Amino acid sequence: MYKAVWARVRAVVCGVVGRARSMRGDTGMVTSEYAMGIVAAVAFAVVLYKVVTSGAVSAELQAIVKRALDAKA
């Protein structure tokens, strides 16, 4: 599901940015492009948060930290 959502957000962002830049000659982003960039960044942050807080990833991160703390110098 996350892959489908991310693909849709990327398609929307790339489509808006690509059309806007081809229609005008100046550089930089307009307000709507900033808004789409923020939406894409928030969507990526949500997906990343869900992955990191999932059971398997959380357990693996805890195991890595425990091994690092138990390591002998």
C-alpha positions as CSV (number, residue, x, y, z in Angstrom):
1,M,0.0,0.0,0.0
2,Y,2.8,2.4,0.9
3,K,4.5,1.8,-2.4
4,A,1.3,2.7,-4.3
5,V,0.7,5.8,-2.3
6,W,4.4,6.9,-2.7
7,A,4.2,6.2,-6.4
8,R,1.1,8.4,-6.8
9,V,2.6,11.2,-4.7
10,R,5.8,11.1,-6.8
11,A,3.8,11.1,-10.0
12,V,1.7,14.1,-8.9
13,V,4.8,16.0,-7.7
14,C,6.8,15.3,-10.8
15,G,3.9,16.1,-13.1
16,V,3.3,19.5,-11.5
17,V,6.9,20.4,-11.3
18,G,7.6,19.3,-14.9
19,R,4.7,21.1,-16.4
20,A,5.3,24.3,-14.4
21,R,9.0,24.5,-15.3
22,S,8.3,23.8,-19.0
23,M,5.7,26.5,-19.2
24,R,7.8,29.3,-17.7
25,G,11.4,30.4,-18.3
26,D,12.4,31.5,-14.9
27,T,14.0,29.3,-12.2
28,G,12.9,28.5,-8.7
29,M,9.7,27.1,-7.3
30,V,6.3,28.8,-7.0
31,T,4.1,28.4,-3.9
32,S,2.1,25.5,-5.3
33,E,5.4,23.6,-5.9
34,Y,6.5,24.3,-2.4
35,A,3.2,22.9,-1.1
36,M,3.5,19.7,-3.2
37,G,7.1,19.3,-2.0
38,I,5.9,19.6,1.6
39,V,3.2,17.1,1.0
40,A,5.7,14.7,-0.5
41,A,8.1,15.2,2.4
42,V,5.4,14.6,5.0
43,A,4.2,11.4,3.1
44,F,7.8,10.1,3.1
45,A,8.1,10.9,6.8
46,V,4.9,9.1,7.6
47,V,6.1,6.0,5.7
48,L,9.5,6.1,7.3
49,Y,7.9,6.5,10.8
50,K,5.7,3.5,10.2
51,V,8.6,1.4,9.0
52,V,10.9,2.3,11.9
53,T,8.2,1.8,14.5
54,S,7.1,-1.6,13.1
55,G,7.7,-4.6,15.3
56,A,10.5,-6.3,13.2
57,V,12.5,-3.1,12.6
58,S,12.1,-2.0,16.2
59,A,13.3,-5.3,17.5
60,E,16.3,-5.3,15.2
61,L,17.3,-1.8,16.2
62,Q,17.1,-2.7,19.9
63,A,19.2,-5.8,19.2
64,I,21.8,-3.7,17.5
65,V,21.9,-1.2,20.3
66,K,22.1,-4.0,22.9
67,R,25.0,-5.7,21.0
68,A,26.8,-2.4,20.8
69,L,26.4,-1.7,24.6
70,D,27.5,-5.3,25.5
71,A,30.6,-5.2,23.3
72,K,34.0,-5.6,25.0
73,A,36.7,-3.1,24.1
